[in-house]
Amino acid sequence: MFETLSKAPQDKIFALMAEIAADDRPGKIDLGIGVYKDDDGNTPIMTAVKKAEERIVSTSKTKTYIGVAGNKGFARAMVDLALDGAVPDDRVRAAQAPGGTGALWVLLTLLKRANPDATVWISDPSWPNHRPMAEQAGFKVEAYPYFDPETGKVRFDDMLAKLDSLGKSDIVLLHGCCHNPTGANLDHDQWHKVIASLKRTGAFPLVDMAYQGFGDGLDEDAYGLRALAAEIDEFVCATSCSKNFGIYRERVGCAIVVGKDAAQADIANSQMLNVIRGAYSQPPDHGAEIVRIILEDADLRAEWKAELEAMRNRMIANRKALADAIRSRSNSTDFDFVAEHRGMFSLLGLKVETVDHLKAENAVYMLDDSRINIAGLADERIQRLADAIVGATRKA
């Protein structure tokens, strides 16, 4: 049977993790996989999460199945967190999924049933898993212009021109906030122009909201999604709790479907649940119950928001410190865009040879497209990284 197969390519992120683990040099800097890290390089458990888990352990009375849609209280809370009433409740349906990736897979499979001949358009660049997921769902995948590595800014005019050329057989995958891998986001005016384009062309929006609260705040990060919800009759959104609740290994996400009316929402929801039943039957509950408890308990929610705000502000401080450190060493503003971007990632625009040099000579690890995890930095690592980047780019 297996003689018909060839070896699948290794995922770049997990290959980099293996390289880092095998490197025994002291002081190596890991800027690869997208997990939040504190100043000591640890990924802590939020105190609100610990308290919610303790409540689960002390009060749970059963481990029975929870159903195909998953934890319904969690789904309601996630819809409120993302949309905050921007769409009437009777037009919204949501289902728990195993992580934001699972939510994306459910929604892509649903959209394939709804429009089998559609093309999915992703940003250039985009999260590396977007393309293979859409292709495995059976879609043709194309890219729309998004980021200019020379300027560190969004190529918005080019992006909008491409979106204006699309039609009803096109699905546009938009990053809700904290664009991965670049960190360059649309501003409010640009969001409204994108929404106007979607209304003109009839292209269907799929929003990936993986980092709400990591950019400019919980509500600010949802601005584009909520503006879209107020103007567009139908769309879908995948949300994730991995980053903003720090529960990566619990795999907690939510697939949200908005229909033009309640009847259409019901039909779409029935198909979404059918997709889930035929794949993994129903999702695990532990992580979703953690999130539900936090979002429904006023004290725990306030504690979580304060912790999340501290994480967000630390990443912003890291951005500014890195940009300042590079400028002070290079006497140039070439990397000032790092301070302007938001979220966990920035794309430095380095050549592959420079990335390889940093790895070999400085034990600095990043993906070969030069995406770095801003949360992987701390004061001392920022200074060493700035030294390494300036030294490597002068040699390039």
Secondary structure, DSSP 8 states (H G I E B T S, - for coil): -GGG-------HHHHHHHHHHH---TT-EE--S-----TTS-----HHHHHHHHHHHHH--------TT--HHHHHHHHHHHHTTSS-GGGEEEEEEEHHHHHHHHHHHHHHHH-TT-EEEEEES--TTHHHHHHHTT-EEEEEE-EETTTTEE-HHHHHHHHHT--TTEEEEEE-SS-TTT-----HHHHHHHHHHHHHH--EEEEEE--TTSSS-HHHHTHHHHHHHHH-S-EEEEEE-TTTS--GGG-EEEEEEE-SSHHHHHHHHHHHHHHHHHHTSS---HHHHHHHHHHHSHHHHHHHHHHHHHHHHHHHHHHHHHHHHHHHHHSS-TTTHHHH--SSEEE----HHHHHHHHHHH-EE--TT-EEEGGG--HHHHHHHHHHHHHHHHH-
